[in-house]
Amino acid sequence: MSPSAIQPPHIRRAAVAFIFITVLLDTLAFGIIIPVLPHLIMKLIGGSYVQAAKWAGTFGTLFMLVQFVCSPIQGALSDRFGRRTVILISSFGLGVDFLLMAVAPTLWLLLVGRVVSGMCAASFSTANAYIADVTPPEKRAATFGLLGAAFGIGFIVGPALGGQLSELSIRLPFWTAAVLSLLNFGYGFFVLPESLPREKRSPRFDWSHANPFGSLMLLRRYPQVFGLAAVFFLINLAQFSLNSTYVLYADYRFHWGSTAVGYTLSFVGLCSGLVQAVLVGRLMPTLGARRMILFGLALCTVGYLFFGFASLSWLFLLGIPFLSLGGMSGPPAQAMMTQQVDPQEQGRLQGALTSLASLAGVFGPELFSDLFALFISDRAPLPLPGAAFVLAAVLMAVSTVLALRFTGHLSVGHPVPDTAATPAPAGELPPLAAPAEHFPPDSTEHSS
């Protein structure tokens, strides 16, 4: 029996509220620096758009590489020692790290700060495991949608605030982010309850479960999860077209500065928040999980095509609602996956999914930023500055086909047991399968 099954409804609601605020504060902190970081990189190197795009890709790759390594470690630690401890340590670490980035006088020190923030941002997987702990299976899709709304709100307020603060000082958003993260630590220390009782925790911490490839092996034990994980990977890979190029692309193509970019990202957050907080819960009973996933992926494909081919700013902005509606595919997909995994392995599942997102981030930032740099350079094969978004649309189209295949026999609230697969003994995992290949979330960082 999962913890959520033995907790009264009012306690579950309070626990969800606590984690909502925790995620919101961290998301605000990350959102504030989104419209500023690429311009700070450009300032420190004194380079062109092409050079800044390449360095932004390097920053993004290192950030996600660190997340890839640290997410399963945090997931395994939270399964062993509880969710609260991991979330608190990460929040405190983020606060200290943003202070470092606020004063970094050189590019390499800023890069060190970005690496440390990647380590701490891995706690978003623990927040997802927290939700799985305290929420009944049939309510998880709606609750994951609520968590998505926290990200949405963070992106409504964060980027706009960061853009405004950068008008006073390009470093001020980092100071503000540090304050928010440290406030989050204080809030969690005094208010956030533990969601995983001692009797539900893993008996020991096993490094074979905590290495990034070992956590991915968990997915092979659950074939239903394995198929959706491929969709999850492609969604996140496509997302990095935005993470890596949006700020510089908008400045290059439409001459938007930090303030304008901040406002448009706030519009993204508003649309995403409405979809996650309102539409997911209301459409789930009518459409069902599978249709929501397929519709969401198809709409996201259309949104990326608008971004890639729009020559006017209003056409570019028209793609935002489509991308936001695409976000309704995430919560039901995530709920489907939690249904296939034992309660004591929810932390490992979320760590594995975050590792997949991070693995996408190892390749995505360099891939899309180099593509953007190529198509705005003198060596461009054709005049298409939005080539990165066109590639993202292709990836989303492939993920739609995969989802159509792998979700045919799955439904939220009715797990499909794998009668053929036998879980490996404790401390032992099956061999790594061929890569099968998940925001936004970082989640926040998945949008930064």
N, C-alpha and C positions, 0 to 999 in steps of 0.2 A: 504494500500500500504506500503510495506516495505521500509526502508530508501534506500536500494540499488536501488529501482526502480526510485528514484527521483534524484540520484546522477549521474553526468556525468561520462563517462568511465574513463577519466584521473584522476578524483578524487578517484574513486574506486581503480584504480591501485596504486595510491600513498598510500592510506590507507592500502591496503594489504601489500605493501612494508614495511610500518612502523611496522605493527604487526609482520611481518616476522622477522625483525631485533630484535624486542623486545623478541619474543619467542626464537630466536637463541641465544641471549646473556644469557638468563636465562638457556637455555638448556646446553650451554657451562659450566656455573657455576656448574650445577648438574653433568654433565659428568666428570668433572675434579676430583671429589671426589669418583666416583664409584669404581675404582680399589684400592682405598686407605682405605676407611672406614672399611671394614672387617679386614684388617690387623692392623689398629689402635685399633679396639676393642680387637683383640687378644693380642696386646702389653699391653693394659691397664689392662687386666685381667690376663695376663701371663698364659693363658690356652692352651688347645689342640684344634685341629680342631673341635672336637665334641662340646666342650664348646663354642668356637667361633661361630659355626654354630647356636647353640641355642640362644646365645645373639643377633646374627645378625637377627634371626627370631623375637625376641622381639623388636628390633629397628624398623624393618619393620612393624610389627603389630601396634605399637604405632603411627608411622608416618601415616599410612593409616587410623587408627581410627580417628586421628585428622583431616585428609583430609575429611573423611566421614562426620564429624560434620560441618566443615567450608566451604566446597564447596557450599552447597545450600545457606548458609548465604552470601557468596560472590556473587553467582549468583543473589540472590534477591536484594542485595545491588546494583549490577551493573544495574539491571532492573529499580531500583528506582533513582539512582544518576548518572548513566552513567558508561561506561566501563573504561574510562581513569583513573578516581580517584582510582578505585579498583586496577588496574594494577600497578599504581605508588606506592601506599602504600605497596603492596606486594613485589615489587622489592626492595624498601628501607628496608623492614623488613628482606628479605633474606640476604641483604648485612650485616646488623648488626648481624644476626644470624650466618652467616659463620665466622665472626670475633670471636664470642663466641666459636664456635667449634674449631677454630684454636688455642685457648689458653686453652681449657678445660683440666685440669690436672687429672680429675677422670672420671670414666665411667658414673656416674650419671649426671654430668654436660654435658657430650657429649650427653647423652640421652635427656636432657632438650633441647639442641640445635636442636636435630633431631625432637623433637615435635614441636618446633617453626617453623622449616623449613616446616613441614607438613602443618601448618596453612597458611603460605605464598604461598606455591606451589599450593594451591587450586585455584589461579588466572588463571591457565591454562584453566579452564572452561570458564573464562571471555574472554580469547583470542579467544576461539571457538565461543562464542556468538558475538564477534566483527566481525569475518568473516561472520557469518550469517547476521549481520546488513548491511554490505557493499557490499555483493555479490548477484547477481541475483540467483534465485533458480536453474536455469539450469546450472550455473557455479560453484555451491558449491562443488560438488565432486572433481573437478580439483583443486579448491582453498584449500579445506581441504588437498588435496594431497600435495600442495605447503607448507602448514603449517607442514605437516608430513616431508617434505624435510628439514625444519629448524631443526626439531629434529634430522634427519639423519646427517646433517652437524655438529650439536652439538656433536653427538656421534662419528663422524669421528675425530674431533679435540680434544674434551674434554678428553676422556679416555687416548688417547696416550699422551697428554700433562700432564695429571695427573700422569700417570705412570713415565714419565721422571722427573717431578718435585719431585716425592717421592724419587727418587734416591738421591736428595740433602737433603731433609728433609721430613719426613712423614706429617708434618704440613703445608708445603708450598702449597700444592693444595688447602687447605681451605682458606689461605690468598688470593690466586689467584681468587678463586670463589667469595670471598667477593668483591674484586675489580671489577669483571665483573658485579655483581649484582648492585653495586652502580653506575657503568657506565651506566647500563641499566636504572636505575632511572633517572640519569641526561639526558640521551637521550630522554626518554619518556616525562620528564617534559618540555623540550624545543621543541620537535618535534611531539610527538604523538598527533593526533587530536582526538576529541570525535566522536564516531560512532553512538551514539544513541541520536537523537534530543530530546529536552525536551517534545515535544508533543507526542512522542512515548514511553515515560517512564511510568512505573507503577505509579498510583496516590499516592500510599503510600507504606511504607515498612510494610509487614505483617509477624509476626513471625511464623504464621502457614504455610507460604510458605518457611520459611527459616530453619525450623528444618529438619534434614536429612530424616526423615520418611515422613514428609509432602511433601518434594520435590519429593520423590519417588511416592507419590500418584498422582502427575501430570501425570505420565506415564500411570496410569490406565484410565485416561480420553481420552487417545489416544491409542486405542487397537493396531493399526499398530505399534506404537512405543514400546508398551509393549512387543510384540513378539520379536522384534529385540533387546530389552534390555536384554532379557534372553541370546541371543547370545553374546551380549556385555559383560555381566557378566562373562560368561565362558571363553571368550578370555582373559580377564584380570586376572581371577583366574589362568589360565594356565601360563600366563606371569610371575607370581610370582615364578615359578620354576626357572626362570633365575635370577630374582631380588635377590632371597634369597640364591641361592646356586652357581651361576656361578663362582664367584671369588674363593671361597674356593674349589669348585669342581675341577676347572682347576688346582689349586695348588696341591691338593691332588692326582688327577689322572694323570696329565701330568707334574707336577712340574713346572708350570708356576708361575713366580713372578708377581709383580705389573706391571712391564714394558711389559712383554709378554701379560698379560691380557689386558692391555691398548691398545696394538696394535690389538689384536683380536676384541676387542670391537669397535675399529675404523673401522675395516673391516666390522663389523655389521652395523655401521653407514653409511659407503660408500654404501653397498648394499641396505640398506633401503632408503637412500637418492635418489639413482637412480630409485628405484621402485616408490617412492612417486612423485618425480619431473618429471619423464619421462614416465613411463609406465602407471600410472593411467590416465593421461589426454589423452594418445594416444589409450589406449585399451577401454576406456569407451564408445566411439561411436560404436565400433565394437562389443564388448562383451555384453554391457549393464550392469547395476548395479548388477542384480541378479547373472549372471554368474561370474562376478568378485568376488563377495562375496563368492560364493561356491568354485570357483577355489582357491581363497586365503586361505580359511579355510582348504581345503584338502592338499595344499602344506605345510601349517604350521604344520599339523599333521605329515607329512613325516619328516619335519625338526626336530621336537621333538624326533621322533624315532631314527634319526641319533645320536642326542645328548645322548639319553638314553642308546644305545647299543654299541656305538663306543668304541673300545678298543685301537685304535690308534689315535694320534692327528690329522692326515690328514683326517681321516674319520669323526672326530668330526667337523672339520672345513667345511667339505662338507655339513653339515646341515645348515650352516649359510645362503647360498643363498635361500634355501627352506623356511626358516623362514622369510627372507626378502621379498620374493615374496608373502608370506602369508599376508604381510602388505597391499597388494592392496585391501583387503576386507574391511579395515577400512573406507576410505573416502566415497565410495558409500553407505555403511551402515549408516554412519553419515549423509550424504546428504539426504537419504531416511527419516530419523527421523526428520530432520529440516523441511521437506516438510509437515509434519503432524501437526505442532505446530504453533500457532498464533505468529506474529512478536513480540508482547510485552511480550511473554513468552519464547523467545529464551534463555535468560539468565538462567531462571529456568530449562529449558530442559538441558542445558549444565551442570548446577549445579547438576541436578538429575543424569545425566550420570556419572559425576565425582564422585558423591556419590556412585553409583554402583561400579565403579572401586575401590573406597576406601573401600567399604564393602567387595569386594573380597580381598582387602589388609588386612582387619582385620583377615581373616582366612588363606590367602595364605602363608604369610611368616612363620608362625609357622608350618603350615601343611607341607610345602616342606622342610624347614630347619630341622624339626624333622625327616622327612622321610630320608633325606640325612644322618643325624647323626645316625639314626638307622642302615642304610645299610652299614655304614663304621665302625660300632662298633662290639664288640665281640658277640652281640646278633642278628646280621643280620640273617634273615631267609634264605637268599641266597646271594651270592656275586654279588650284582648289585648296585654299587655306583650311577648309573644314574637312579635310581628308580623314583626320582622326575620328571625327564623329560618323563619317560614312562607314569606316571600318567597324565602329561600335554597333551601328545598325545591322551590319552583316552578322556580327557575333550574337546579337539579340535574336535575329531570325533563326539562327542555328539552335539557340537555346529553346525557342518556341517549339521547334521540331522535336527536340529531345524530351521536353516536358510532355508533349503529346504522346510520346511513346511510353515514358516511365511512370506517368501518374494514372494510367488507365485502371489499375486495380487498387488504388489507394484512396482513402477518405479519412478526413479528420474525425476522430472520435471512434473509429472502427479500425484498430490496428490490423495489419496483415502480417501474421506471424510467419517467420521463415522456418519452416519445418525441416528444411534441408541443411541449414547452417547450424552448427553447434558452436556455442561460444568457446573460445580458447580458455584453458585453465588460467587461474589467477596468476598474474605475472608473466604470462606467455601470450604472445599474439601471433596470428597467422602471418605468412610472408606478405610483403608489400605487393599489392596488385599493380598492374600497369596504371599509370596516372589516368584517373577518370575525369579528372578535373571537375560563390555566394556573392550594405549598407547600410554611412550612410551608413555608415553608416559611418570602418572606422567610420563604423557607421559615420560617425562624424568625420573621421579621417578618410573615410571612404568618400567623403565629399569635399575634401580639403586639398 
